Amino acid sequence: MATLFGSGIKRREDPRLITGKATYTDDVKLPGLLYAAVLRSTYAHAKLRKVDVAKAKQATGVVAVYTGADVKDKVNTVPCAWNVPNCDPRRTPLSPSTKSATWATGSPWSWPSRAPRRGMRST
Amino acid sequence: MKRSITLEVNGVARTAEVEPRALLAYVLRDQLDLTGTHIGCDTSQCGACTVHIDGRAVKSCTVLAMQAEGHAITTIEGLSGNGGGGGGLHRLQQAFWEQHGLQCGFCTPGMIMTAADLLAHKPKPTEAEIRHALEGNLCRCTGYQNIVAAIQAAAGAR
């Protein structure tokens, strides 16, 4: 037992990682698997007036598009709080709502779900 | 729009129906079930997709699948047993394991493929040469120190 302390121990998970046999999320393959992408705000501070997803819904391979209105009352807001001492901690939660102002680039606008992509990644 | 192509992957002839715009990384992963090659960026910067084409390391996200027809492709799955003496792990894989050259493992196949090309053409690289060779491979976990150590160990193990 004394020889265990300080001795080099090889990790147990490495064999599948070093041979490319591990399953990361994107490696999962299931029948009927769909891929979702989140459309995020490209403006640092803006008022979201309208979301029009008609064209997106008709795009090839798109199964569904969800906006804030669709998931209102079904999805909790994401609390955004950073307690910096002596600063006013803005606690406005990130909300997928057409009514709230977006505070920061990256707030989600909508989630299209689509069938497996054909060799090109959607952003 | 799709064309049938034949790719030699890890010594085996594989056929796939691909659009002309299909990238090799996606064909390997989605159609040939070789998911050891990873996609970590949209910009060809990260190197997680590194494979060998005719023995040279390339980023498979920046190669059209149709470009690879007629060439020998080697992925991380094809490395086991090569250069390591029969079956089992390649000396680079063994070294990454022993030197703790990986944490999450996502960048590791790309790191190993780049290192394999380096060692095949420069068997005793200096630390500076190793770090230079790895400039196209990004790691978010390790800080690169043990990756370099692993490659040095594999080079010394010869």
Interface residues (C-beta under 8 A of the other chain):
Chain A: G8 K10 R11 E13 D14 P15 L17 I18 T19 G20 K21 A22 T23 Y24 D26 D27 K29 P116 R117 R118 G119 M120 R121 T123
Chain B: V18 E19 R21 A22 L23 Y26 V27 R29 D30 D33 L34 T35 G36 T37 H38 I39 D42 A65 T75 I76 E77 L79 S80 L89 Q93 F96 W97 E98 H100 L102 G105 F106 T108 P109 I112
